[in-house]
Amino acid sequence: MSHAKIKQRPLQLGPGQKRDVRTQFGALCWRIRKGELQILLVTSRGRRSWILPKGWPVNGATPCKAAATEAYEEAGVKGRVFDLCLGIYSYTKDIANGPRLPCVVAIFPMKITKILSEWPEDRQRRRKWVTPEKAASMVEIGELRRIVRDFDPVQLEL
């Protein structure tokens, strides 16, 4: 099994210290539709940019299970999540009335088997199924763009 080589960019920590970096877990949600691989993107709540579902660690849950929880809450999907980190990316999270937090996000693949018409954040976000190439053009962060563009479900040995 080959893995994509991800070129990471340096974190910009600002006035904080190394221990101020936060970890999040995200889901690369995918399906095969009419023989074509599709990736699910959702909008962020603040800037409304296209992202993968992601969020904070969940007490008592593995990283991949936390990613699956975020996929349900943010995108209204359920399925099989794989315990394989496809890559990591970094970004700075804006907190309302708080500091900007440097974050690293570990991405886990999730094969979608159920799409819900209602979900916890359905009034706060949009979702869209697109090809990996289109998804890569829609996300803003270069590291995430590469993870999405290079994803191949064959590497999961289904």
N, C-alpha and C positions, 0 to 999 in steps of 0.2 A: 504494500500500500504506500503510495507516495502522498506527501503532504505539500501544500503550497508553501513556498518560501515567502514569508511576510517581512517586508522591510519596515521596521518600526521607527517612528520618529521620536525624538527625545521629548520627555515631558517637560513642561514649563511650570515649575513649582511655585514661582513667585516668592512672596515673603515667608511662606510656610516652610515646613520641614518635610523630610521624606515620609515620616509616619502620617502625614496629612493626606496621602493618596488613598482614595477609596476604590473598592472593587465592586464591580457589578457583573451580572450574568445575563447573557442575551441568547435568543433563539433565532436561528436561521430556519424559518418555516418554509417547507417546500412541498410540492406535489407534482405529479405528472398528469397533464391534461392534454388529450389528443396527441399523445406521444411526445409532448414537449415539456421540459422542465420549467416550472414556474416558482418564483420566490415571492413571499408575502412581505410587503413593506407597510408600515403604519406611519402616521404623522406624529411628530412630537407635539406635546401640548403647548409649549411656549412659542417657538419659532415656526411651527407647522412644517418643519422640514421632514423629509422621508428618512426613516430609520428602521432598524430591526427592533422588535420588542425586547426590552431590557429593563433590569431593575436591581435592587439591592439584594444581598443574601437573605435567605429565609432561615430562621432558627430551626434546626433539626432537619433541614432539607439539603440534599447534595446540590452542588452547583448546577448540574443539568436539570434537576427537578425544579430548582428556583427559576431557571430559564423557562421551563414549561409553564410554570405558574404565571410568569410575565406574559407569555404568549396568550394564555387564556384571558388574563385581565385586560391587556392592551389591544389584542387583536381578535378575541373571541374564537380562538381555535384550540382544538385538542388533537393529540396524536401521540406518536412514539418518539420520545426524545432519546438521543444517543449520547452515551458517556464518552464523547470524543471531542476535545476542544479543537475547533477548526482554526483558531487563531485568536489573537487579542488585538485590540486597538485602544487608543487613548483619546480622551477629549476632556474639556473643561465644562463642568456642569454649573449653570447659573442657578443659584438658590435665591428665592424671593426673600428680600430683606436679610440676606446672609452673604457669606463669603462665596467666591467662586471655588469649586472643588475640583482638583485634578482627579480623574477617574481612569481606571483601566477596566475594559470589558472583555470577558472571555465568552466566545460564541460557541454554542452547541447546536448541532443539526437536529431538526424535528420534522419528521414526516407527518403531514397533516391528514387526519382521517375524518375529522368532523369540523364543520364551519357553523358557528352559531349565529342566529339573527339578532340576538341580544346578548350583551356581555357587560361587565362592570364599567368599562370606559368607552362604550359605544357612542356616547354623546360628546366625548372629548377628542376623539381621533377618527381619522379615515383610514381605511385599509385598501390595498391594491395588489393584485397578482400580476406579476410581470416576468419576462424572461430574465435570466441572470445578467445578460448584457444591458438590458434596459434598467434593471435594478442598480447595477454598478454606475450607470450614468445619472441616476436620481439621487444617490446618497452623496453627501458632501465630504466625508472623511476618507482620505486616500487609503488608509489601512483597511477600513471597512469595505471600501470599493473593491479592493483586491480579494478579500475573503469571499465576498458575494460573487464576483466574476469567476473566480477559480473553483467554486464549489462544484463537486461532482458526486452525486449520491452513490455511484459505483464504489467509491472509496469506503463506504460504510459496510460493505459486504453483507447486504441484506439477505 
